[in-house]
Amino acid sequence: MLYELFDWLEKTYALPGASAMAFISTRTALAAVASLLISLIIGRKIIKWLSSMQLKEVIRDDIGLDSHYVKSGTPSMGGVIIILATLIPSLLFVRMDSVYGWLLFFVMLSLGIVGFIDDYIKVVKKDKSGLAGRFKIAGQVIVGLVLGSVLYFHPDFEAFNTLSTVPFAKNLNIDYAYFSENLGWLIYLPVSVFIITATSNATNLTDGLDGLAAGISAICGLAFAIFAYVSGRFDFSEFLSIMYLPGAGELTVFSASLVGATMGFLWYNTNPASVFMGDTGSLALGGVFGALALALHKELLLPFICGVFFFETLSVIIQTTYFKYTKRKYGEGRRVFLMAPIHHHFEKKGWSEQKIVVRFWIIAILLTIVSLLTLKIR
């Protein structure tokens, strides 16, 4: 919006400095600062409103961690702060003609609504099970289908819509249309649905400790911002021998907004948290990461960029699979971890919540560095 405004001011009135808004770097910096300030300013007001409306966290009786019961009554649904603080700067600083920008806007808002409904059922209707799983999955599937269809069939993406970058391999891509040029969408659309569903649920699973999901989301958002910036510049992409994606630079602005929003949210979400993001925030954030990976053709890098989310999900899969297997074989279920997701395993071992969170942040940073190394080590 502001890009178009300043472009008009420059062309019409030759306003000094108006041309600065044409640079992605300028709009990225402004978006990051704006989202951080919005998150800090509206965060306090939203937390007070959530408290006044009694929209507070309800801890499940079966969680088995005494330290979590004291969190009962903390305002939930704080993901609204992240969504607003991301989307408002994005509307201001992302170019209005960017398909990428509108796609990310759609994904975050849609999954945010799904998460909001889930939280509403939990905290208002007092139904701890929340939104029925089939309805949650249905929402994720619809978002994945819409996103995948646009990325595949839109003419702006025709030159590279079937390709996915292979990490650590130079000039090597997976081609979804390998077997049939006209039927690549039969593979691409299910992959899109799987990624959106997996990333949104993985982020949701990770949101179990104060500041854990928000901090890791900020780190992931920064990684995607870097990938978007170099992919959207012809000179950088040519130098690095990576896929050039015209217009992808606008994803840098969106990612910067997300980073600023999550950092601002952390102001209120660090231990002891004044607010929880709830499914409203976790589903929206996870969906955005999946959408960014698909838009940047970096699907295979998700286990690195979003590595902590990946291992949290893997720990749940290992735990439930092994429990069912041993129950069937020995008549009693056995566990690999003391509790899953894995951050609860370390809580059971006696680690403090702050220690787990910070150490998981460090792991996320290391995995981000590894993912960025794929730009050169190939």
HELIX and SHEET records of a PDB file:
HELIX    1   1 LEU A    2  TYR A   13  1                                  12    
HELIX    2   2 ALA A   18  ALA A   22  5                                   5    
HELIX    3   3 ILE A   24  SER A   52  1                                  29    
HELIX    4   4 ASP A   66  TYR A   69  1                                   4    
HELIX    5   5 GLY A   79  PHE A   93  1                                  15    
HELIX    6   6 VAL A   99  VAL A  123  1                                  25    
HELIX    7   7 GLY A  133  PHE A  153  1                                  21    
HELIX    8   8 PRO A  155  PHE A  157  5                                   3    
HELIX    9   9 TRP A  185  THR A  206  1                                  22    
HELIX   10  10 LEU A  212  SER A  231  1                                  20    
HELIX   11  11 PHE A  234  LEU A  240  1                                   7    
HELIX   12  12 GLY A  249  ASN A  269  1                                  21    
HELIX   13  13 GLY A  278  ALA A  295  1                                  18    
HELIX   14  14 GLU A  299  LEU A  301  5                                   3    
HELIX   15  15 LEU A  302  ILE A  305  1                                   4    
HELIX   16  16 GLY A  307  TYR A  330  1                                  24    
HELIX   17  17 ILE A  342  LYS A  348  1                                   7    
HELIX   18  18 GLU A  353  LEU A  373  1                                  21    
SHEET    1   A 2 LEU A 163  THR A 165  0                                        
SHEET    2   A 2 ASN A 173  ASP A 175 -1                                        
END                                                                             
